[in-house]
Amino acid sequence: MKPVFTHSWNLTPAEAIALQKELAPRVQVQKLVREPRLILGIDCAPSKDYAFYFAAAVLWDRQTRQVLEYHIGKAPLTFPYVPGLLSFREIPAILNACAKTQKQPDVIMVDGHGVCHPRGLGIASHVGLLFGLPALGCGKKILYGRADVPGIEQGSTSSLLAKDKEIGKMVRTRTKVKPVIVSVGHLIDLDNAVKLVLECTAGFRLPEPTRQADKLVDLKQETRDPIIQLAERCVLPVPVPPTRITFRSDSINLPV
């Protein structure tokens, strides 16, 4: 899996902000052109000493509800911590993980944000643009904007707003469990991003693609060879029972 374009990662924060402003208008919000089956979940975490970043890429089959591939990438951590510029710390490792992925995903699901970002280019949008693929963000907390708390039932949503514009949704993936924040990354619309997150959820707060990536990248804290540790724990691959969701939108039909 290769990016369709790249740019320098040796940037100052000011240069990175300028690049975000340049790339943000290229993000396309549209319905999916076909029903997605292969979802690539991505999550990242720094090493204990913050010398480098790990990225996990987990390819999840929506139909069989199994993990098909899982890969770890690593890159030196050279960019400073600046709110809103997380992608410049994490994406070099993501590129290394994705380079090992054999099958092309239909959608990339990133643990992070897409257009619900101060400059409209969170990590999910950045990754979607780099690979030229549909992408969405599924974050754990709000980075930008405001929202009312959704209902307590699974499938409840509320709009995430900024300057009176909807930039994402708070989505309750499990009854009485804290919601996630779903946003468009690239080449997908918000309704279908929400549908996909709900359909990929299987009894946990996080959807399976990013939940499995989160589990994989967390093992970096325990061993220098997380793939071996993962195999020993039998985390992957196992079938996940489907979560049945009734969708009200008619933009596409995602079967369960």
C-alpha positions in Angstrom: 0.0 0.0 0.0 1.6 3.2 -1.2 0.7 6.9 -0.9 -0.4 8.7 -4.1 1.7 11.7 -3.1 4.0 12.8 -0.4 5.6 15.9 1.0 8.5 16.8 3.3 8.2 15.9 6.9 11.2 18.1 7.9 9.0 21.1 8.7 8.8 23.7 11.4 5.4 24.2 13.1 4.8 27.3 11.1 5.5 25.4 7.9 3.2 22.5 9.0 0.4 24.9 9.7 0.8 26.5 6.2 0.8 23.0 4.7 -2.5 22.1 6.5 -4.1 25.3 5.1 -2.9 24.3 1.6 -4.2 20.7 1.8 -7.5 21.3 3.6 -9.3 22.5 0.5 -8.4 19.2 -1.3 -10.5 17.2 1.1 -13.6 15.8 -0.7 -16.9 15.0 1.2 -18.9 12.6 -0.8 -20.9 9.3 -0.6 -18.9 6.1 -0.9 -18.7 4.9 -4.5 -19.1 1.3 -3.4 -19.9 -0.7 -0.4 -16.8 -1.1 1.7 -15.5 -4.5 2.9 -11.9 -4.1 3.9 -11.4 -1.5 6.7 -7.8 -0.5 7.7 -7.7 0.6 11.3 -4.9 2.8 12.4 -3.7 3.9 15.8 -0.4 5.3 17.1 1.5 5.8 20.3 4.9 7.1 21.3 7.7 5.0 22.8 8.2 5.3 26.6 11.1 7.6 26.1 9.4 9.6 23.3 12.3 8.9 21.0 10.0 7.5 18.3 6.4 6.7 17.4 4.8 3.3 16.8 1.9 2.9 14.4 -0.4 -0.1 14.1 -2.2 -0.9 10.8 -4.9 -3.6 11.1 -6.9 -4.7 8.1 -10.3 -5.9 9.1 -12.8 -7.7 6.9 -16.3 -6.3 7.5 -18.0 -9.3 6.0 -16.2 -12.1 7.9 -15.5 -9.8 10.9 -11.9 -11.1 11.1 -8.5 -9.5 11.0 -6.7 -10.2 7.8 -3.4 -8.4 8.3 -1.7 -6.6 11.1 1.5 -4.5 10.9 3.7 -2.3 13.1 5.6 0.7 11.8 8.1 2.9 13.6 9.6 6.3 12.9 11.9 8.7 14.9 10.0 11.4 16.8 11.4 14.6 15.6 8.5 17.0 15.4 7.6 18.9 18.6 4.3 18.6 20.4 1.9 21.3 19.1 -1.8 21.0 19.5 -3.4 20.5 16.1 -0.2 19.2 14.5 -0.3 15.7 15.7 -0.3 14.2 12.2 3.3 15.5 11.7 4.4 13.4 14.7 2.5 10.2 13.8 2.1 9.9 10.0 5.8 9.0 9.3 5.2 5.8 11.4 1.8 5.3 9.8 3.4 5.3 6.3 5.9 2.7 7.5 3.1 0.5 8.8 0.9 0.9 5.7 3.9 0.1 3.4 3.7 -3.5 4.8 -0.1 -3.9 4.0 -0.6 -6.3 1.2 -4.3 -5.7 0.3 -5.8 -2.3 -0.5 -8.4 -1.2 2.0 -11.8 0.2 0.9 -11.8 2.7 3.8 -9.2 3.9 6.3 -10.4 4.3 9.9 -8.1 6.4 12.0 -8.1 6.8 15.8 -8.2 10.6 15.6 -10.0 13.4 13.8 -10.7 14.4 10.3 -12.3 17.7 9.4 -13.3 18.5 13.0 -10.0 20.3 13.4 -9.1 24.0 13.7 -7.8 24.1 10.1 -10.0 21.3 8.7 -7.2 18.8 8.4 -6.9 16.4 11.2 -4.9 13.2 10.9 -7.7 11.2 9.3 -8.0 13.8 6.5 -4.2 14.0 6.1 -3.9 10.2 5.8 -6.9 10.0 3.3 -5.3 12.6 1.1 -1.9 10.9 1.2 -3.3 7.6 0.1 -6.2 8.9 -2.1 -8.6 6.6 -0.3 -11.8 7.1 1.7 -10.9 7.9 5.3 -12.7 8.7 8.5 -11.7 9.8 12.0 -13.0 8.1 15.2 -11.6 10.0 18.1 -12.0 9.5 21.8 -12.5 13.2 22.8 -13.3 16.5 21.2 -10.4 18.4 19.7 -12.4 21.3 18.2 -16.0 22.4 18.3 -18.9 21.8 20.7 -21.7 19.3 21.0 -24.6 18.3 23.2 -24.3 14.9 24.9 -26.2 12.3 22.8 -28.8 10.0 24.2 -27.7 7.1 26.3 -28.8 4.4 23.9 -26.5 2.7 21.4 -26.7 4.5 18.0 -27.7 7.9 19.5 -25.8 10.9 18.0 -25.5 14.6 18.4 -23.9 17.2 16.1 -20.4 18.5 16.7 -20.5 22.2 15.6 -18.0 24.9 14.9 -19.0 28.4 13.7 -22.6 27.0 13.3 -21.4 24.3 10.9 -21.6 20.6 11.5 -18.1 19.2 11.4 -18.7 15.8 13.0 -20.9 13.7 15.3 -20.7 12.4 18.8 -21.8 8.8 18.5 -22.9 6.4 21.3 -21.5 3.1 20.2 -22.6 1.3 23.3 -25.5 2.0 25.7 -24.5 4.1 28.7 -20.8 4.2 27.5 -19.0 7.4 26.7 -19.5 8.4 23.0 -16.8 8.6 20.3 -16.3 11.5 17.9 -16.8 10.6 14.2 -15.8 12.9 11.4 -15.1 12.9 7.7 -11.5 12.3 6.7 -11.7 12.2 2.9 -13.9 10.7 0.1 -16.8 9.9 2.5 -19.7 11.7 3.9 -20.6 12.0 7.6 -23.7 9.8 7.4 -21.8 7.0 6.0 -18.8 7.5 8.4 -21.2 7.2 11.3 -22.9 4.1 9.8 -19.6 2.4 9.3 -18.4 3.1 12.8 -21.6 1.7 14.3 -21.6 -1.3 12.0 -18.0 -2.1 12.9 -18.7 -2.0 16.7 -19.0 -5.3 18.5 -19.8 -4.7 22.2 -17.0 -2.3 22.9 -16.7 1.5 22.8 -14.3 1.5 19.9 -15.0 0.0 16.5 -13.1 -3.2 15.8 -10.6 -1.9 13.2 -9.2 0.8 15.6 -9.8 -1.2 18.7 -7.6 -4.0 17.4 -5.0 -1.4 16.2 -5.1 0.2 19.7 -4.4 -3.3 21.3 -1.6 -3.9 18.9 0.2 -0.6 19.4 -0.2 -0.8 23.2 2.0 -3.9 23.2 5.0 -1.7 22.4 5.1 -0.9 26.1 5.9 -4.6 26.9 8.2 -5.9 24.3 10.4 -4.8 21.4 8.6 -7.3 19.2 4.9 -6.6 19.6 3.9 -9.0 16.8 5.3 -12.0 18.8 3.7 -10.9 22.0 0.4 -10.4 20.1 0.6 -13.9 18.7 1.3 -15.4 22.1 -1.8 -13.7 23.5 -4.0 -14.9 20.6 -5.5 -11.5 20.1 -5.8 -12.0 16.4 -7.5 -13.2 14.3 -10.9 -14.1 15.8 -14.4 -13.6 14.3 -16.4 -10.9 15.9 -20.2 -11.3 16.2 -22.1 -8.6 14.3 -23.8 -5.7 16.0 -27.2 -5.2 14.4 -27.9 -1.5 13.8 -30.9 0.0 12.1 -29.9 2.9 9.9 -32.3 5.7 9.1 -30.3 7.3 6.3 -30.8 6.0 2.8 -27.4 7.2 1.4 -26.1 3.7 1.3 -27.1 0.4 2.9 -24.4 -1.3 5.0 -25.6 -4.8 5.7 -24.9 -6.5 9.1 
